[in-house]
């Protein structure tokens, strides 16, 4: 099973590496006030993906903390209820 997982990881790496090599041409990113930036397309795509992951994790952070507090509260209720029955 580990061998299959490593083969899958290797295949994904080769496909993404090939995609990066084929999309190495420069693109212009135009900002406000006549600002622009030239970068390889693969770098721009990687930056957009990374920014999306960061925004998604930040959006989930509130839910995670709320669930963690609820889990702690329920665990305390369970342990205090178990002590009362002994």
TIMARVEX-571904 format. One record per residue (C-alpha): residue in three letters; x negated, y, z negated. Coordinates in steps of 0.02 Angstrom, whole numbers, plus 50000, padded with zeros to 5 digits. Layout:
N
alaXYZ;...
//
This chain:
86
unk500005000050000;unk498575011949960;unk497785008150128;unk499405012550217;unk499525028850120;unk497735033650166;unk498055029350349;unk499605040450347;unk498625054650267;unk497255052750397;unk498505053150540;unk499345068750470;unk497635077150450;unk497135073050629;unk498785079550698;unk498675095850598;unk496835097950642;unk497235095750826;unk498655108350811;unk497465120750732;unk496165118350869;unk497435120151010;unk498175136050934;unk496575145650903;unk497005160251016;unk497165177250935;unk498835185350898;unk499235203150848;unk500215206350690;unk500955223750695;unk501385232650534;unk502145249550496;unk501205265850528;unk500315258750682;unk499335246150580;unk498905229650664;unk497875214350626;unk497155201350744;unk496985183450683;unk497035165750754;unk498795158750770;unk498375143750660;unk497815155450520;unk499415165750534;unk500485149950527;unk499515143650375;unk499755160350288;unk501615160450324;unk501785142650258;unk500805146950100;unk501855162450070;unk503445152150090;unk502835139249963;unk502405152849838;unk504105161349858;unk504995144549841;unk504055139949683;unk504385157049608;unk506235155049644;unk506265138049558;unk505305143949405;unk506855150649317;unk507805134349344;unk506335124049280;unk506155134149121;unk508035133549088;unk508055114649111;unk506525112649001;unk507345122548860;unk508945112248877;unk507945096148873;unk507025101648716;unk508665106548632;unk509475089848675;unk507935080348616;unk507995089548449;unk509855085548432;unk509515067348469;unk508095065848343;unk509055075148207;unk510585064148240;unk509535048348228;unk508815053748060;unk510565056747990;unk511105038848029;unk509615030547944;
//
